[in-house]
Structures are given as structure tokens and as C-alpha cells.
Amino acid sequence: MVIADHKVVSLHYTLKNNDGEILDASAADDPLSYIHGTGSIIPGLEKQLAGKSAGNEFNVSVGPADAYGERSETLVQQIPRSAFKDVDEIEEGMQFQARSASGETLITVTGVEGDQVTVDGNHPLAGETLNFDVKVESVRDATAEELEHGHVHSDGND
Ligand code: ZN
């Protein structure tokens, strides 16, 4: 069975940046499963998976435009420390969920100077070229219920 829209795909992957650092990987006993054609994984990877089948292994390099987008410097802002009322200590590297016009976004504290906190609303992988090593484990038809819910059902997860 080849990968096409509305197939449930399970795969193992290792994700590296252009310096060869491993950014993410599937756990050995827990492949990533998703419904193809629903936009649930990054577009550049989904595109390359179409037409592959179980057992296929390949490498794909995905530029920012087909991954998490280019960095936007307008998403880097300085805000007063007093905006973080509920947080005792603000430190570089802290991450917060914030509500914005486009939904929930993750913001990262990238600097603290006196009463000014610099936050970055870019996705942590924005601007990065993502290099995936992929192995397709299995491909099957999605059930009607999975398509209705928009996610994969497995191991009692429904
Ligand atoms: Zn469900």
C-alpha cells in the first residue's frame, strides 16, 4: 500500500539541523503516526512521503518555507517584566504559551535586562532547514472514525 491521502502512516524519523545536531527523533518503540493529507505534519515532509510504502527509507531536506517558516523579527519584542505577574523569576530560555490573533503561540524569553524582557514569538525551528532521516513502518487505510476525528486511533487512544 502506498502513502496517499487518508492513509494512516507510521514512521520513524531523526531530525537534524544543517550542523548535524539532532533536534528531535521518534522513540524506538513509539513511531510517529499521522493521517496523510490532513496537514498534521510539516508540508515539506508530507509531500515527500506521498507514494512511499512500508519499509522505504529516505532522507529529505526541508527548507523553512515548507517547515516552520522564516524568522520574523517583528515577533521579537521587549516587554516590561511586570507583564509576567505570575512568574517569580524570569530567565532566558523560559517558554510560555500566549494567546494571539492566530491562536496559541509559544514565546521564548531570549533576554532579560533590568526591567525589560525580550521575548521571541517565532517557532523555535523557524528559519531552520530541517533534515529528516525517515523510515516508513506501516501504511493502512484510516477508519471513518479517524477521518471524522482528524487523528489516529491506537493503543486505546481515541
Ligand atoms: Zn478520535
Backbone and ligand atoms as CSV (ligand in chain L), in Angstrom:
chain,resi,resn,atom,element,x,y,z
A,1,MET,N,N,0.860,-1.203,0.000
A,1,MET,CA,C,0.000,0.000,0.000
A,1,MET,C,C,0.892,1.248,0.000
A,2,VAL,N,N,0.607,2.171,-0.884
A,2,VAL,CA,C,1.433,3.380,-0.926
A,2,VAL,C,C,0.742,4.527,-0.188
A,3,ILE,N,N,1.570,5.455,0.245
A,3,ILE,CA,C,1.054,6.586,1.020
A,3,ILE,C,C,0.306,7.550,0.108
A,4,ALA,N,N,-0.924,7.832,0.489
A,4,ALA,CA,C,-1.766,8.782,-0.236
A,4,ALA,C,C,-2.729,9.390,0.778
A,5,ASP,N,N,-3.540,10.322,0.341
A,5,ASP,CA,C,-4.472,10.972,1.254
A,5,ASP,C,C,-5.325,9.936,1.994
A,6,HIS,N,N,-5.512,10.184,3.276
A,6,HIS,CA,C,-6.372,9.385,4.143
A,6,HIS,C,C,-5.811,8.011,4.471
A,7,LYS,N,N,-4.505,7.838,4.297
A,7,LYS,CA,C,-3.836,6.652,4.830
A,7,LYS,C,C,-3.256,7.024,6.187
A,8,VAL,N,N,-3.243,6.057,7.099
A,8,VAL,CA,C,-2.543,6.244,8.369
A,8,VAL,C,C,-1.119,5.728,8.194
A,9,VAL,N,N,-0.175,6.618,8.418
A,9,VAL,CA,C,1.234,6.306,8.214
A,9,VAL,C,C,1.928,6.276,9.571
A,10,SER,N,N,2.716,5.226,9.809
A,10,SER,CA,C,3.584,5.196,10.988
A,10,SER,C,C,5.020,5.219,10.495
A,11,LEU,N,N,5.827,6.077,11.104
A,11,LEU,CA,C,7.207,6.201,10.634
A,11,LEU,C,C,8.137,6.526,11.790
A,12,HIS,N,N,9.399,6.151,11.568
A,12,HIS,CA,C,10.450,6.588,12.477
A,12,HIS,C,C,11.235,7.695,11.798
A,13,TYR,N,N,11.683,8.660,12.589
A,13,TYR,CA,C,12.446,9.756,11.995
A,13,TYR,C,C,13.499,10.250,12.962
A,14,THR,N,N,14.539,10.811,12.377
A,14,THR,CA,C,15.520,11.586,13.122
A,14,THR,C,C,15.611,12.924,12.414
A,15,LEU,N,N,15.553,13.987,13.173
A,15,LEU,CA,C,15.582,15.341,12.617
A,15,LEU,C,C,16.879,16.038,13.026
A,16,LYS,N,N,17.618,16.502,12.012
A,16,LYS,CA,C,18.869,17.216,12.286
A,16,LYS,C,C,18.847,18.589,11.624
A,17,ASN,N,N,19.570,19.515,12.232
A,17,ASN,CA,C,19.742,20.807,11.560
A,17,ASN,C,C,20.939,20.713,10.612
A,18,ASN,N,N,21.275,21.830,9.972
A,18,ASN,CA,C,22.363,21.805,8.984
A,18,ASN,C,C,23.730,21.571,9.611
A,19,ASP,N,N,23.830,21.722,10.946
A,19,ASP,CA,C,25.100,21.438,11.616
A,19,ASP,C,C,25.198,19.970,12.033
A,20,GLY,N,N,24.149,19.196,11.717
A,20,GLY,CA,C,24.177,17.776,12.067
A,20,GLY,C,C,23.747,17.485,13.493
A,21,GLU,N,N,23.297,18.517,14.221
A,21,GLU,CA,C,22.797,18.290,15.585
A,21,GLU,C,C,21.417,17.657,15.511
A,22,ILE,N,N,21.180,16.655,16.355
A,22,ILE,CA,C,19.861,16.017,16.398
A,22,ILE,C,C,18.904,16.898,17.201
A,23,LEU,N,N,17.813,17.327,16.564
A,23,LEU,CA,C,16.841,18.208,17.214
A,23,LEU,C,C,15.685,17.414,17.793
A,24,ASP,N,N,15.396,16.294,17.164
A,24,ASP,CA,C,14.227,15.522,17.576
A,24,ASP,C,C,14.321,14.157,16.912
A,25,ALA,N,N,13.667,13.177,17.512
A,25,ALA,CA,C,13.627,11.841,16.915
A,25,ALA,C,C,12.450,11.092,17.509
A,26,SER,N,N,11.913,10.152,16.753
A,26,SER,CA,C,10.855,9.307,17.295
A,26,SER,C,C,11.500,8.313,18.258
A,27,ALA,N,N,10.746,7.916,19.286
A,27,ALA,CA,C,11.259,6.912,20.222
A,27,ALA,C,C,11.261,5.551,19.537
A,28,ALA,N,N,12.234,4.716,19.893
A,28,ALA,CA,C,12.410,3.425,19.224
A,28,ALA,C,C,11.129,2.589,19.219
A,29,ASP,N,N,10.379,2.639,20.315
A,29,ASP,CA,C,9.182,1.789,20.398
A,29,ASP,C,C,7.897,2.583,20.160
A,30,ASP,N,N,8.041,3.803,19.667
A,30,ASP,CA,C,6.852,4.645,19.504
A,30,ASP,C,C,6.951,5.494,18.244
A,31,PRO,N,N,6.669,4.882,17.086
A,31,PRO,CA,C,6.763,5.660,15.846
A,31,PRO,C,C,5.729,6.790,15.816
A,32,LEU,N,N,6.012,7.777,15.027
A,32,LEU,CA,C,5.051,8.858,14.787
A,32,LEU,C,C,3.966,8.325,13.848
A,33,SER,N,N,2.705,8.510,14.226
A,33,SER,CA,C,1.603,8.121,13.343
A,33,SER,C,C,0.778,9.347,13.004
A,34,TYR,N,N,0.372,9.456,11.748
A,34,TYR,CA,C,-0.425,10.608,11.350
A,34,TYR,C,C,-1.310,10.205,10.175
A,35,ILE,N,N,-2.327,11.007,9.912
A,35,ILE,CA,C,-3.199,10.760,8.757
A,35,ILE,C,C,-2.699,11.625,7.604
A,36,HIS,N,N,-2.314,10.972,6.513
A,36,HIS,CA,C,-1.736,11.701,5.386
A,36,HIS,C,C,-2.782,12.602,4.725
A,37,GLY,N,N,-2.338,13.780,4.317
A,37,GLY,CA,C,-3.210,14.692,3.579
A,37,GLY,C,C,-4.045,15.591,4.458
A,38,THR,N,N,-3.744,15.606,5.758
A,38,THR,CA,C,-4.535,16.439,6.662
A,38,THR,C,C,-3.729,17.600,7.229
A,39,GLY,N,N,-2.498,17.770,6.741
A,39,GLY,CA,C,-1.694,18.889,7.218
A,39,GLY,C,C,-1.234,18.731,8.656
A,40,SER,N,N,-1.174,17.502,9.148
A,40,SER,CA,C,-0.794,17.340,10.548
A,40,SER,C,C,0.713,17.221,10.747
A,41,ILE,N,N,1.474,17.080,9.679
A,41,ILE,CA,C,2.936,17.190,9.787
A,41,ILE,C,C,3.377,18.303,8.840
A,42,ILE,N,N,4.632,18.715,8.910
A,42,ILE,CA,C,5.048,19.852,8.093
A,42,ILE,C,C,4.919,19.513,6.602
A,43,PRO,N,N,4.505,20.505,5.808
A,43,PRO,CA,C,4.187,20.268,4.393
A,43,PRO,C,C,5.337,19.643,3.597
A,44,GLY,N,N,6.560,20.085,3.845
A,44,GLY,CA,C,7.692,19.585,3.071
A,44,GLY,C,C,7.945,18.104,3.290
A,45,LEU,N,N,7.651,17.623,4.484
A,45,LEU,CA,C,7.835,16.201,4.786
A,45,LEU,C,C,6.665,15.397,4.225
A,46,GLU,N,N,5.462,15.916,4.395
A,46,GLU,CA,C,4.268,15.220,3.907
A,46,GLU,C,C,4.353,14.989,2.395
A,47,LYS,N,N,4.804,16.030,1.683
A,47,LYS,CA,C,4.949,15.948,0.230
A,47,LYS,C,C,5.876,14.802,-0.179
A,48,GLN,N,N,6.994,14.652,0.546
A,48,GLN,CA,C,7.981,13.622,0.189
A,48,GLN,C,C,7.514,12.219,0.552
A,49,LEU,N,N,6.572,12.114,1.484
A,49,LEU,CA,C,6.089,10.797,1.894
A,49,LEU,C,C,5.087,10.212,0.898
A,50,ALA,N,N,4.418,11.082,0.149
A,50,ALA,CA,C,3.417,10.602,-0.820
A,50,ALA,C,C,4.074,9.606,-1.769
A,51,GLY,N,N,3.435,8.461,-1.969
A,51,GLY,CA,C,3.939,7.465,-2.913
A,51,GLY,C,C,4.912,6.461,-2.306
A,52,LYS,N,N,5.373,6.715,-1.062
A,52,LYS,CA,C,6.275,5.765,-0.403
A,52,LYS,C,C,5.437,4.642,0.221
A,53,SER,N,N,6.110,3.548,0.593
A,53,SER,CA,C,5.384,2.461,1.253
A,53,SER,C,C,6.224,1.883,2.391
A,54,ALA,N,N,5.625,0.949,3.150
A,54,ALA,CA,C,6.291,0.384,4.325
A,54,ALA,C,C,7.657,-0.165,3.945
A,55,GLY,N,N,8.643,0.130,4.761
A,55,GLY,CA,C,9.993,-0.350,4.517
A,55,GLY,C,C,10.881,0.661,3.805
A,56,ASN,N,N,10.264,1.643,3.144
A,56,ASN,CA,C,11.074,2.661,2.452
A,56,ASN,C,C,11.825,3.523,3.457
A,57,GLU,N,N,13.098,3.773,3.157
A,57,GLU,CA,C,13.908,4.684,3.970
A,57,GLU,C,C,14.422,5.783,3.068
A,58,PHE,N,N,14.395,7.010,3.535
A,58,PHE,CA,C,14.894,8.106,2.701
A,58,PHE,C,C,15.286,9.295,3.573
A,59,ASN,N,N,16.016,10.206,2.954
A,59,ASN,CA,C,16.412,11.453,3.605
A,59,ASN,C,C,15.714,12.578,2.877
A,60,VAL,N,N,15.279,13.550,3.621
A,60,VAL,CA,C,14.685,14.722,2.981
A,60,VAL,C,C,15.120,15.971,3.719
A,61,SER,N,N,15.452,16.978,2.921
A,61,SER,CA,C,15.867,18.252,3.454
A,61,SER,C,C,14.745,19.243,3.157
A,62,VAL,N,N,14.218,19.866,4.204
A,62,VAL,CA,C,13.058,20.742,4.043
A,62,VAL,C,C,13.455,22.170,4.428
A,63,GLY,N,N,13.335,23.083,3.486
A,63,GLY,CA,C,13.651,24.479,3.749
A,63,GLY,C,C,12.586,25.118,4.628
A,64,PRO,N,N,12.898,26.262,5.235
A,64,PRO,CA,C,11.966,26.919,6.164
A,64,PRO,C,C,10.567,27.153,5.585
A,65,ALA,N,N,10.498,27.482,4.278
A,65,ALA,CA,C,9.187,27.801,3.692
A,65,ALA,C,C,8.233,26.610,3.772
A,66,ASP,N,N,8.777,25.395,3.727
A,66,ASP,CA,C,7.938,24.187,3.809
A,66,ASP,C,C,8.000,23.538,5.186
A,67,ALA,N,N,8.568,24.280,6.148
A,67,ALA,CA,C,8.648,23.750,7.514
A,67,ALA,C,C,7.972,24.751,8.447
A,68,TYR,N,N,8.740,25.443,9.282
A,68,TYR,CA,C,8.136,26.346,10.263
A,68,TYR,C,C,8.244,27.814,9.880
A,69,GLY,N,N,8.541,28.083,8.590
A,69,GLY,CA,C,8.568,29.459,8.119
A,69,GLY,C,C,9.883,30.155,8.406
A,70,GLU,N,N,10.034,31.313,7.787
A,70,GLU,CA,C,11.221,32.131,8.040
A,70,GLU,C,C,11.037,32.846,9.367
A,71,ARG,N,N,12.141,33.228,9.974
A,71,ARG,CA,C,12.042,34.030,11.190
A,71,ARG,C,C,11.505,35.423,10.851
A,72,SER,N,N,10.683,35.958,11.728
A,72,SER,CA,C,10.186,37.314,11.557
A,72,SER,C,C,10.638,38.148,12.740
A,73,GLU,N,N,11.440,39.182,12.454
A,73,GLU,CA,C,11.962,39.985,13.566
A,73,GLU,C,C,10.868,40.797,14.249
A,74,THR,N,N,9.713,40.952,13.584
A,74,THR,CA,C,8.621,41.683,14.243
A,74,THR,C,C,8.028,40.876,15.401
A,75,LEU,N,N,8.357,39.586,15.458
A,75,LEU,CA,C,7.851,38.758,16.557
A,75,LEU,C,C,8.779,38.799,17.770
A,76,VAL,N,N,9.871,39.542,17.627
A,76,VAL,CA,C,10.775,39.727,18.769
A,76,VAL,C,C,10.419,41.058,19.409
A,77,GLN,N,N,10.044,41.020,20.676
A,77,GLN,CA,C,9.564,42.238,21.333
A,77,GLN,C,C,10.163,42.378,22.724
A,78,GLN,N,N,10.220,43.634,23.141
A,78,GLN,CA,C,10.623,43.893,24.520
A,78,GLN,C,C,9.381,44.250,25.301
A,79,ILE,N,N,9.201,43.587,26.406
A,79,ILE,CA,C,8.048,43.893,27.245
A,79,ILE,C,C,8.521,44.055,28.682
A,80,PRO,N,N,7.766,44.851,29.458
A,80,PRO,CA,C,8.201,45.075,30.841
A,80,PRO,C,C,8.063,43.807,31.673
A,81,ARG,N,N,8.968,43.634,32.592
A,81,ARG,CA,C,8.945,42.473,33.485
A,81,ARG,C,C,7.599,42.370,34.216
A,82,SER,N,N,6.975,43.508,34.476
A,82,SER,CA,C,5.705,43.498,35.218
A,82,SER,C,C,4.597,42.772,34.455
A,83,ALA,N,N,4.801,42.509,33.160
A,83,ALA,CA,C,3.805,41.766,32.394
A,83,ALA,C,C,3.752,40.298,32.824
A,84,PHE,N,N,4.796,39.857,33.522
A,84,PHE,CA,C,4.847,38.458,33.970
A,84,PHE,C,C,4.512,38.382,35.459
A,85,LYS,N,N,3.322,38.818,35.810
A,85,LYS,CA,C,2.942,38.897,37.228
A,85,LYS,C,C,3.072,37.559,37.946
A,86,ASP,N,N,2.675,36.490,37.249
A,86,ASP,CA,C,2.560,35.196,37.931
A,86,ASP,C,C,3.879,34.433,38.002
A,87,VAL,N,N,4.925,35.031,37.469
A,87,VAL,CA,C,6.194,34.307,37.418
A,87,VAL,C,C,7.187,34.981,38.354
A,88,ASP,N,N,7.742,34.195,39.284
A,88,ASP,CA,C,8.673,34.763,40.263
A,88,ASP,C,C,9.952,35.249,39.616
A,89,GLU,N,N,10.526,34.397,38.794
A,89,GLU,CA,C,11.821,34.721,38.239
A,89,GLU,C,C,11.820,34.475,36.736
A,90,ILE,N,N,12.135,35.504,35.975
A,90,ILE,CA,C,12.167,35.370,34.519
A,90,ILE,C,C,13.600,35.073,34.108
A,91,GLU,N,N,13.754,33.997,33.374
A,91,GLU,CA,C,15.102,33.640,32.926
A,91,GLU,C,C,15.104,33.367,31.434
A,92,GLU,N,N,16.254,33.643,30.844
A,92,GLU,CA,C,16.442,33.325,29.443
A,92,GLU,C,C,16.142,31.844,29.212
A,93,GLY,N,N,15.433,31.562,28.120
A,93,GLY,CA,C,15.142,30.165,27.794
A,93,GLY,C,C,13.769,29.708,28.248
A,94,MET,N,N,13.125,30.487,29.143
A,94,MET,CA,C,11.777,30.108,29.568
A,94,MET,C,C,10.817,30.230,28.404
A,95,GLN,N,N,9.806,29.353,28.389
A,95,GLN,CA,C,8.818,29.407,27.304
A,95,GLN,C,C,7.428,29.517,27.891
A,96,PHE,N,N,6.595,30.280,27.205
A,96,PHE,CA,C,5.221,30.498,27.654
A,96,PHE,C,C,4.269,30.313,26.479
A,97,GLN,N,N,3.073,29.835,26.775
A,97,GLN,CA,C,2.004,29.848,25.779
A,97,GLN,C,C,1.361,31.228,25.843
A,98,ALA,N,N,1.131,31.822,24.689
A,98,ALA,CA,C,0.461,33.119,24.680
A,98,ALA,C,C,-0.670,33.074,23.665
A,99,ARG,N,N,-1.721,33.793,23.971
A,99,ARG,CA,C,-2.827,33.870,23.017
A,99,ARG,C,C,-2.563,35.019,22.063
A,100,SER,N,N,-2.825,34.763,20.789
A,100,SER,CA,C,-2.679,35.846,19.819
A,100,SER,C,C,-3.801,35.707,18.813
A,101,ALA,N,N,-3.857,36.627,17.869
A,101,ALA,CA,C,-4.915,36.617,16.860
A,101,ALA,C,C,-4.949,35.281,16.120
A,102,SER,N,N,-3.770,34.665,15.953
A,102,SER,CA,C,-3.729,33.434,15.166
A,102,SER,C,C,-3.771,32.182,16.045
A,103,GLY,N,N,-4.193,32.331,17.283
A,103,GLY,CA,C,-4.303,31.169,18.162
A,103,GLY,C,C,-3.188,31.137,19.184
A,104,GLU,N,N,-2.958,29.945,19.744
A,104,GLU,CA,C,-1.921,29.787,20.755
A,104,GLU,C,C,-0.552,29.824,20.100
A,105,THR,N,N,0.340,30.608,20.633
A,105,THR,CA,C,1.715,30.548,20.142
A,105,THR,C,C,2.659,30.379,21.318
A,106,LEU,N,N,3.803,29.832,21.005
A,106,LEU,CA,C,4.818,29.624,22.018
A,106,LEU,C,C,5.782,30.792,21.944
A,107,ILE,N,N,5.992,31.468,23.058
A,107,ILE,CA,C,7.002,32.527,23.062
A,107,ILE,C,C,8.159,32.119,23.972
A,108,THR,N,N,9.347,32.528,23.583
A,108,THR,CA,C,10.556,32.158,24.311
A,108,THR,C,C,11.228,33.424,24.822
A,109,VAL,N,N,11.616,33.407,26.081
A,109,VAL,CA,C,12.380,34.531,26.639
A,109,VAL,C,C,13.810,34.415,26.124
A,110,THR,N,N,14.270,35.453,25.424
A,110,THR,CA,C,15.621,35.386,24.868
A,110,THR,C,C,16.581,36.361,25.546
A,111,GLY,N,N,16.047,37.177,26.443
A,111,GLY,CA,C,16.950,38.081,27.144
A,111,GLY,C,C,16.231,38.781,28.286
A,112,VAL,N,N,16.968,39.097,29.333
A,112,VAL,CA,C,16.412,39.859,30.454
A,112,VAL,C,C,17.437,40.921,30.808
A,113,GLU,N,N,16.991,42.183,30.735
A,113,GLU,CA,C,17.896,43.267,31.119
A,113,GLU,C,C,17.128,44.252,31.972
A,114,GLY,N,N,17.465,44.295,33.230
A,114,GLY,CA,C,16.749,45.180,34.135
A,114,GLY,C,C,15.273,44.844,34.124
A,115,ASP,N,N,14.439,45.838,33.813
A,115,ASP,CA,C,13.001,45.616,33.798
A,115,ASP,C,C,12.476,45.235,32.421
A,116,GLN,N,N,13.384,45.077,31.481
A,116,GLN,CA,C,12.967,44.740,30.125
A,116,GLN,C,C,13.218,43.261,29.837
A,117,VAL,N,N,12.179,42.605,29.342
A,117,VAL,CA,C,12.304,41.198,28.963
A,117,VAL,C,C,12.138,41.114,27.453
A,118,THR,N,N,13.079,40.444,26.788
A,118,THR,CA,C,12.966,40.254,25.352
A,118,THR,C,C,12.338,38.891,25.105
A,119,VAL,N,N,11.251,38.893,24.336
A,119,VAL,CA,C,10.579,37.638,24.011
A,119,VAL,C,C,10.568,37.448,22.503
A,120,ASP,N,N,10.603,36.193,22.091
A,120,ASP,CA,C,10.638,35.839,20.676
A,120,ASP,C,C,9.456,34.917,20.387
A,121,GLY,N,N,8.552,35.393,19.535
A,121,GLY,CA,C,7.355,34.617,19.203
A,121,GLY,C,C,7.537,33.709,17.993
A,122,ASN,N,N,8.755,33.652,17.455
A,122,ASN,CA,C,8.991,32.726,16.346
A,122,ASN,C,C,8.987,31.292,16.858
A,123,HIS,N,N,8.525,30.370,16.020
A,123,HIS,CA,C,8.665,28.954,16.353
A,123,HIS,C,C,10.160,28.674,16.548
A,124,PRO,N,N,10.511,27.854,17.539
A,124,PRO,CA,C,11.940,27.592,17.780
A,124,PRO,C,C,12.672,27.073,16.528
A,125,LEU,N,N,11.971,26.460,15.612
A,125,LEU,CA,C,12.618,25.944,14.400
A,125,LEU,C,C,12.394,26.843,13.184
A,126,ALA,N,N,11.824,28.031,13.392
A,126,ALA,CA,C,11.657,28.964,12.268
A,126,ALA,C,C,13.024,29.302,11.692
A,127,GLY,N,N,13.102,29.411,10.379
A,127,GLY,CA,C,14.350,29.786,9.725
A,127,GLY,C,C,15.323,28.632,9.541
A,128,GLU,N,N,15.012,27.476,10.123
A,128,GLU,CA,C,15.923,26.325,10.045
A,128,GLU,C,C,15.571,25.439,8.849
A,129,THR,N,N,16.614,24.923,8.210
A,129,THR,CA,C,16.427,23.842,7.257
A,129,THR,C,C,16.426,22.548,8.055
A,130,LEU,N,N,15.422,21.726,7.843
A,130,LEU,CA,C,15.247,20.513,8.635
A,130,LEU,C,C,15.621,19.302,7.796
A,131,ASN,N,N,16.521,18.494,8.313
A,131,ASN,CA,C,16.989,17.316,7.593
A,131,ASN,C,C,16.473,16.071,8.301
A,132,PHE,N,N,15.584,15.367,7.622
A,132,PHE,CA,C,14.968,14.182,8.213
A,132,PHE,C,C,15.560,12.904,7.623
A,133,ASP,N,N,15.865,11.931,8.497
A,133,ASP,CA,C,16.063,10.543,8.073
A,133,ASP,C,C,14.752,9.844,8.418
A,134,VAL,N,N,14.136,9.255,7.431
A,134,VAL,CA,C,12.800,8.696,7.637
A,134,VAL,C,C,12.785,7.215,7.277
A,135,LYS,N,N,12.087,6.418,8.078
A,135,LYS,CA,C,11.791,5.037,7.700
A,135,LYS,C,C,10.304,4.795,7.898
A,136,VAL,N,N,9.638,4.416,6.817
A,136,VAL,CA,C,8.197,4.161,6.888
A,136,VAL,C,C,7.986,2.771,7.482
A,137,GLU,N,N,7.251,2.710,8.582
A,137,GLU,CA,C,6.992,1.420,9.255
A,137,GLU,C,C,5.749,0.743,8.720
A,138,SER,N,N,4.671,1.495,8.581
A,138,SER,CA,C,3.428,0.874,8.108
A,138,SER,C,C,2.526,1.916,7.468
A,139,VAL,N,N,1.665,1.407,6.600
A,139,VAL,CA,C,0.679,2.250,5.914
A,139,VAL,C,C,-0.633,1.474,5.906
A,140,ARG,N,N,-1.710,2.109,6.334
A,140,ARG,CA,C,-3.026,1.454,6.299
A,140,ARG,C,C,-4.085,2.503,6.007
A,141,ASP,N,N,-5.293,2.020,5.660
A,141,ASP,CA,C,-6.401,2.954,5.467
A,141,ASP,C,C,-6.833,3.526,6.811
A,142,ALA,N,N,-7.152,4.808,6.837
A,142,ALA,CA,C,-7.758,5.392,8.042
A,142,ALA,C,C,-9.190,4.885,8.138
A,143,THR,N,N,-9.680,4.705,9.358
A,143,THR,CA,C,-11.083,4.326,9.541
A,143,THR,C,C,-11.948,5.583,9.382
A,144,ALA,N,N,-13.242,5.366,9.166
A,144,ALA,CA,C,-14.166,6.502,9.023
A,144,ALA,C,C,-14.122,7.371,10.273
A,145,GLU,N,N,-13.991,6.696,11.428
A,145,GLU,CA,C,-13.978,7.448,12.687
A,145,GLU,C,C,-12.706,8.294,12.821
A,146,GLU,N,N,-11.593,7.734,12.397
A,146,GLU,CA,C,-10.344,8.502,12.447
A,146,GLU,C,C,-10.435,9.735,11.550
A,147,LEU,N,N,-11.012,9.548,10.367
A,147,LEU,CA,C,-11.126,10.690,9.451
A,147,LEU,C,C,-12.047,11.752,10.033
A,148,GLU,N,N,-13.102,11.293,10.687
A,148,GLU,CA,C,-14.039,12.234,11.302
A,148,GLU,C,C,-13.354,13.021,12.424
A,149,HIS,N,N,-12.546,12.307,13.217
A,149,HIS,CA,C,-11.874,12.962,14.344
A,149,HIS,C,C,-10.625,13.734,13.913
A,150,GLY,N,N,-10.045,13.341,12.781
A,150,GLY,CA,C,-8.849,14.027,12.315
A,150,GLY,C,C,-7.571,13.580,13.006
A,151,HIS,N,N,-7.606,12.422,13.704
A,151,HIS,CA,C,-6.399,11.908,14.334
A,151,HIS,C,C,-6.402,10.384,14.334
A,152,VAL,N,N,-5.234,9.831,14.610
A,152,VAL,CA,C,-5.051,8.381,14.569
A,152,VAL,C,C,-5.515,7.761,15.888
A,153,HIS,N,N,-6.204,6.647,15.779
A,153,HIS,CA,C,-6.594,5.887,16.970
A,153,HIS,C,C,-5.648,4.704,17.125
A,154,SER,N,N,-5.029,4.592,18.289
A,154,SER,CA,C,-4.153,3.443,18.521
A,154,SER,C,C,-3.958,3.273,20.005
A,155,ASP,N,N,-3.712,2.051,20.437
A,155,ASP,CA,C,-3.406,1.758,21.831
A,155,ASP,C,C,-4.388,2.405,22.803
A,156,GLY,N,N,-5.660,2.276,22.498
A,156,GLY,CA,C,-6.668,2.801,23.406
A,156,GLY,C,C,-6.801,4.315,23.360
A,157,ASN,N,N,-6.070,4.942,22.467
A,157,ASN,CA,C,-6.173,6.392,22.311
A,157,ASN,C,C,-7.220,6.689,21.248
A,158,ASP,N,N,-8.355,7.270,21.636
A,158,ASP,CA,C,-9.385,7.539,20.625
A,158,ASP,C,C,-9.868,8.974,20.711
L,1,ZN,ZN,ZN,-10.698,10.205,17.999
